[in-house]
Amino acid sequence: MTIYIAHRGNINGQNPDFENKIDYLNNAINLNYGVEFDVMFYKNGLYLGHDEPQEKLELNLIHKPNTFVHAKDLDALELLLKLDCNVFWHETDKITITNKGFIWCFPGVFVKSNLAVWLDLHNKPLPNIINDIYGVCGDYASILKK
């Protein structure tokens, strides 16, 4: 069964004021979505945030089911690997693989595997059949789930 993953906690579209914030991510989790969020190294610690640190990471968040942690820099990646969470780092790669073996696909790239996560972030059409993959991640997770 395919899971639906809220990109930065979004389930009904982009919401930059709330994205990558603990309460917002927990809301998506409480609604039974997976989550993908960004973590960076800042002031000797791990912080949520895509372009800049927003709030200090609560470590219990990284071990919740169907959580994908996007390390935004190599220092964050090294620390997150030690914490044994499901983490990945990439730039413009067509695919990357998390340390737990999930295939994280760039928007518009569709690897058919029960470990693949397809991204629906940039209005790229998804193939009609998504039953043979692990998940779909996007800003409109609630629409994808229907």
Secondary structure, DSSP 4 states (H G I P E B T S, - for coil): --EEEEETT-SSS--TTTTT-HHHHHHHHHTT-EEEEEEEEETTEEEE-SSS--EEPPGGGGGSTTEEEEESSHHHHHHHHHTT--EE--SS-SEEE-TTS-EEEPTT----STTEEEEE-SSPPPPS--TTSSEEEETTHHHHT-
